[in-house]
Amino acid sequence: MAEILLIAIALAIDCFTVSIAAGVTARRIIWKPMTLMTLAFGIFQGGMTAIGYFGMEMLARWIEKFDHWLAFILLCYLGFNMINMAWNKEESANMDLLALRNIPTLAVATSIDALAVGISFACIGFQWYYIIIIALVSSLATVIGLGLGIKAGRHISFPAEPLGGIVLIGIGVKILVEHLS
């Protein structure tokens, strides 16, 4: 049980980091998108683990070749857009991490690693409740990250969107470097 909790925490780190960036830029509780982000991050983490496990034979060889590139591209795209739009006041409202159109992209980008974990579960053993634990830990990490981000965002006197963009790009680079090394 301790091993699955550690795996779940490791998978949830990207959710936690992205949600901090979202909270910093929001600076206040916005129930609908924050609830959706919490649910989406948990569902995608658990869902990608399940897809990896159940689709191991079919997906393993195909997805391993580019999963890290996909996460890198998605996160860098969103990050650069946040930085760019922060300087353009008219467009800055369009690049909100909590915008309903951005949440699915972030959920996919932060859950790519869960696919690989699901594949590894197919090789080493699997219990159905692993998916639930991973989903719950990711959702909890998202709530905690949003709360910490909101608290930090209230103390930042400069526009936080460029900082959020840099965080997303950093996560994308981290994922790429981990997979290429």
N, C-alpha and C positions, 0 to 999 in steps of 0.2 A: 504494500500500500504506500509506503514512503517513496518508493521509486516512481510510482505513477504521479504522486503529488509533485515531486521534483521535476518530472517531465512536463507536467501541466504548468508549473510556474515558469519553466524555461520557455515554453511556447507562448505564455501570456506576456512576456516582457515587451514584445513589439506592440501588443494591444495597449499595455500600460503607457509606453512612451508616446504613442500616437494620441492617446486620450489626454495625456498631460498637455500636449501641444494644442489639442482642441479646446481644452479647458482654459488654457492661458489666453487664447484668442477670443473666447466667448466672454470670460470674466464674470459670468453669472450662470445660474442654472437655467437651462432651456429644456424643459421636460421632454417634449416629443422627440427631438433629434438625439438627445442624450440617451433616452430610453432605447431608441432604435439602434444607436451605435452599440450600446451595451448588449442588446439582444443579437445584433448582427455579428459582432465580434465573437460572442460565445457560440452561436450557431455555426458560423463558418469554421471556427477552430475545431469544434466537435465534428462537424460535417466533413471537413477535409480529412480528418483522421479516419473517419469511417470510409470515405472514398478511397483513401490510400490502402486501407486494410482490405476492403472488399474488391477493389479493382487492381490489386497488386500486379497480377500477371499482365493485365492489359495496359496499365498506365506506367508501371515502374520504369521500363526502358525508355518510353517516349517522353515522359514528363521530366525525368532526371536531367535530361540534356538541356533544358531551358527554364526550369522553374525559378532559379535564382535570377536569371535575366528578366523574366516577367515581373517579379517582385521589384527588382531594381528599376526597371522602366516605369512601372506604375507609380512608385513612390517618388522617383525623381521628377516625373511629369507633374504630379500634384505639388511637390515642393517648389519647383521652379515657377509654376503658376502662382503659388502663394506669394513668393518673393516678388515676381513681376507685377502682380496685381496690387500688391501693397503700395506701390508707388503710384499707381493709377487709381485715384479715389473712386471714379465711376465704376471701375471693374472690380474693386476690392470686395464688394458685397457678393460678387459671383464666385469667389474662391474662399468659401467657408468650409472648414473641415466638417462642420456639422450640417452642411447642406445635404438634403436627402439624396441628391444625385451623386455625392462624393462618398457617402458611407459604404455602399456596396464595393466600390473600388478599394477603399481602405481595408474593408473586411477581407477581400481576396488577397490583397498584397500582404497583410499581416498573418495570413493563415497558410501561406505556401509551405512553410516548414512542417505544418501539421500533416500535410500529405505524406511527406517523407517519414514522419513518425508512424503514421498508419501503415505504411509499407513495412517498416521495421517490425511493427506488431505482428504482421503476418508471418514474419520469419522467427520471432522469438516467443510468441504466445500473446493471447489477447483475451480480455474479458469485456463484455459489453458495457460495463459501467465505466470503463476507461474514458469512453467518449463523453459521458455525463460529467465526470470529474474535470476533464479538459475544458469542456464548455463552461462549467460553473466557475472554475478558476479564472478563465479568460474574461468572463463577464464581471467577476469581482475585481479583477485587476483594472478593467476599464472604468468601473465606478470609482475606484480609489484614485486612478490617474486623472479622471475628470475633476474630482474634488480637489486634489492637490494642484491641478492646473488652474482651476478657478481661483483658488486662494493665492497662488503665485501671480496670476494675471492681474489681480487687484492691486498688487504692489509694484507693477511695472508701469512706468509712465510713458514709455515709447510704444509705437505700434508693434504688436507681438506677432503679426503675420509673417514677417521675414524670419523671425526666430523659429516659428512653427515649420516654415518651409525648409529651413536648414536642418531641423530635426528629422523631417521626412527623408530628405536627401541622405543624411547620415545613416539612417536605418537602412535605406536602399543600398548604400555603399557597404555597410556592415554585412548584409546578407550576401552580396556579390563576393566580397573578399572571403567570407567563410566558406563559400562553395567552390571558389576557384583555388583556394590554398590547400 
